[in-house]
Amino acid sequence: MAATIGLSLFLAVIPLRWHPRLYFQDDTENGAYGVWYHLGQRLISGELPILNPSVWSSGNYTAEMQWGTWNPITMLIGVVVYSASDAVVISSSIKIAFLVLAAVGAHLLARSYSVPPSLAFIVGIAVPLNGFTMFFDAPSWVTGEITWALLPFFWMELRSLLIGRRNPVWAFVFGYLIVTIGYVAGTVAVGFVLLAVGVDVLLRRRWVNAVKIGAVGVSLILVAIVVYLPGVLSAAVTNRSGMVINNDEHMGVDLS
């Protein structure tokens, strides 16, 4: 585990030698950082940002979902960012920390499937430090990176319920942290993990464990309603009113 943490940290820092602003660009620079700063400012002032009519079209924080209104991790990041003096340094530190966390989660998840330590080490390094995570989420789309970092822990805790080892509270906690970030793709990923582990437990006919996993799933559905329903109900009076749900192949992954 120490090797996974050390090497993932080292590899995540290497690109900064040539591109110091790697982890502070595009959506992080233009969107996430401002949200963090404003959230931290409000929290330190003793306010929980839910609705702010004074900023007009952007003041429905709950409907925006990715403000992370109900997420303690996002709140902590907001306080840290508001208290920091260098936007690039603090954003890079946060991004790298979650890359290392993802490496740890991937390593532990692999070990939970009885993967040998040497191969689990490779999984821990390879999963967060290549592909879409490293080339898009980490530099820009930080909500994607955070959900990706937390997902292995949710998967591992849910699987522990399958084999009857643990209390379902921890699976709910990690699922809650992912869903309340407000990133739809992360919530969909939680659903797929629930589906996969749920099918597994049913095939094994472990009915008590199936009830625990089902309870976690139902609880997270209720959390998702709280997070996403305000955005859905208010969409008709926002810039999203003319949008439709379709596949325009934008940023789609194909064979090329």
N, C-alpha and C positions, 0 to 999 in steps of 0.2 A: 504493500500500500504506500509506503514512504517513497518508493521508487516511482510509482504512478504520480503521486503528488509533485515530486521534485521535477520529473521530466516534463510533465504537462505544463508546469509553471515556466520552466525554461523555454520550451517550444513556443508558448504563447507570447513570451516577451521578445523572442528573437526578431520578429518583423518590425518592432519599434526602432530597431537600429537603422532601418532605411525609410520607415514611414511612421514618424512619431505620432501622427494623428490618426493612425489606423482605426483605433477604437472610438474615435470621435468624429464622425462624418455622417452625412446624409440625414436619415431620420433621427439618429441620436442627437446630432447637432441642432437640427431644425425643430424637433418635436419633443423627444423624451427628456432631454436635459431641462428644457423650459418647464415641462410638467413636474419633474422632480423638484426643481427649485421652488416653484410656486406652491407645491404640496408641502414641502418642508417649511416654507415661510408661514403658511397657514397653521400647520400643526404646532410650530413653536409659539405662535400667537394664541394657541388654545382653541383653534377652530378645526372642525372636520369638514373639508370641502365637499359639499353635496350639490348645492345649487347657488349660483351667483348671478342674479339678474343684471348686475351692473356691467358685466362684460358681454351682455346681449347674446349673440349667436353661439358663443363658445362657453357659456356659463353653466350648462347642464352637465356637470361633471359625472354624475351617476350614469347618464345616458351615453356618455362617451366611452364607458366601459374600461378602456385601457388606462384611465387615470389610476386604477388600482385602489379605488376608494375603500374597499373592504379588505385590502391585502396588507398585512403587517410588514412584509418584506419591502414592498414599494414605499410604505410610509417611512421605514427606517432609511432606505436609500434617499428619500426626499430630505430628511433631516440632515443626513451626512452631506449631501450635495449642497444644501443651503449653507451649511457651516464651513464648507471648503472654499479655498481661495483660487484654485486652479481647475478650470472646467475639464481640460484635457487630461490632467493627471488623475483626477478623481473618477472620471468616466472610464479611463483605461483601467484603473485599479478595480473598479466594479466589474467590468467586462471580463478581465483576466480571472478574478475570483470565481466568477460563475463558470468559466471554462474549466478551471481546476475542480470545482464542485461537480461538474458534469463528468469529468474523468473519474473521480472517486465513485460517483453513482454507477457509471457504466462498469467499473471494476467490480463493485460489490454485487451488482445484478448478475454479472457473468459468474461470479463465485457461487451465487445462490442456485445456479443451474449446474453446479459441480464442475464448472470449467476449471482446468488446472491453473494454478497461480500464474505461470508464465504466459499462458494465453489470455488470462484475465487482464494481465498487465498490458498486453497488446491492445485488447479491446478498450481498456481505459484511456489509452493514448490516442487510438485511432478514431474513436467515435466522436469526441468533441472537437478534434483539431483537424478535420478535413471536411470537404464537401460544403454543403449549403450553410452549415453552422459557422464555419470559419470564414467563408467568403461572402456571406451576406448578413446572417444574424449577428455575429460578433461585432463586425464593423458598424452596422447600421440598425438592424431591427432587434433591439435589445429585449423586447418582450418575448420574441421567439427564442432568444438565447436562454432567458431565465426559465421559461417553461421546459425547454429541452434539458436544462440542467437538473430540474426537479423531477422530471418524468421517471428516470430510472429508480429513484427512491420510492415513488408511488407504486411502481410496478413491483419492486422488491417486497414492499410491505403487503401489497395485495396478494402476492404469491405466498407469502408467509401464512396468510389466512387459509389458503388452499391446503397447505400441509398441516394446519392446525396448531401453529406455533405461537401466534401472538393475538393481542387484543386488537380489534378493528379500529381503535381510535387513531393510531398512527397512520394507517392507510387513509383515513378520512382527512387528517391534518395535511398530509402532502397533497392529496387531491384538492382540498380547499385552497391551498396556496397556489396551485396551478390555475384552477378555475377563476379565482378572484383577481388574477392578473388581468383578465379581461381580453385575452388573445384567443380568438375563436379556434384557431388551429390547435392550440394547446388543449382546449376543452374537448375537441374532437379526438385528439390523441388519448386523453383520459378515457373517453368512451370506447375506443378500440381496445385499450388495455383491459378495461372492465369486461368487454365482450370476450376477449381471448381467455382470460383467467376464469371467467364465468363458465364458458364452454368446457374448459379443462376440469373444473371442479364437478360439473354435472356428469361428465364422462367417467369420472372416478367414483361417482355416486356418494359423495361425502356431503350429505344433506345439511348437516349443522353448519359446516363451513360455507356451503352455498348460501345459507341464510345470512351469514355475516357479510359475505361479499355483496349480496343483494342489498343489504341494509346500507352499506357504504355507497353503492350505486344510486340508490334512491335519495340518500342524503345529499349527494353531489348534484343530482338533478335539481333538487330544491335550491341549492346554492346557485346553480347556473341560472335559474329563473330570476333570482334576486339580481344577479349581475347583468343579465342580457335583456330582460323584459323592458326596463325603462328605455333602452335604445330602440327596441322594436316598436314600442307604443308611441314614441315621439318621432319616429322616422318620417312620418308624413308631413311634418312641419319643419323639416331640416333640409340640408342640401342633399340628403340621401333619398328624398321623396321621388326623384326620377330614376333611381337605380333599379336594376333588375338582377336577379340571381341567374347567372349563366356562366359558361366557360368560354372566355375570349382568348384562351391560351396565353395570356400575359403571364410571364414568368413561369410558364409550365415547363416541367422536366420531360424532355423527349430524348430519343436515342442520340441526337447530335450533341 
